């Protein structure tokens, strides 16, 4: 009976999200829908895993507008092609990053990393 009680407690604790400073941690999510990023501006902690989730029928990605000295973008997600697919990046450096969808350059957003 003790083993069953311990198992129930372990399963219950596994269902509770990790907490930081008394608040549950949740991966920040940007939705790609109607050819827009929602929210258009997001503030996250450095190292947080940011998820871009496609809710359109079209392919999308997220790529920084700024580039390094060699011409490569500061960050770029993989292109997700179907409704419900997602991609993620964990920014390592603080800063404000304006980004766009390279497939649909009118889609623009801002990621602020603190």
Buried (B, 14 or more C-beta within 10 A) or exposed (E): EEEEEEEEEEEEEEEEEEEEEEEEEEEBBBBBBEEBBBEEEBEBEEEBEBBBBBBBEBBBBBBBEEEEEEEEBBBBBEBBBEEEBBBBBEBEEEEEBEBBBBBBEEBBBBBEBE
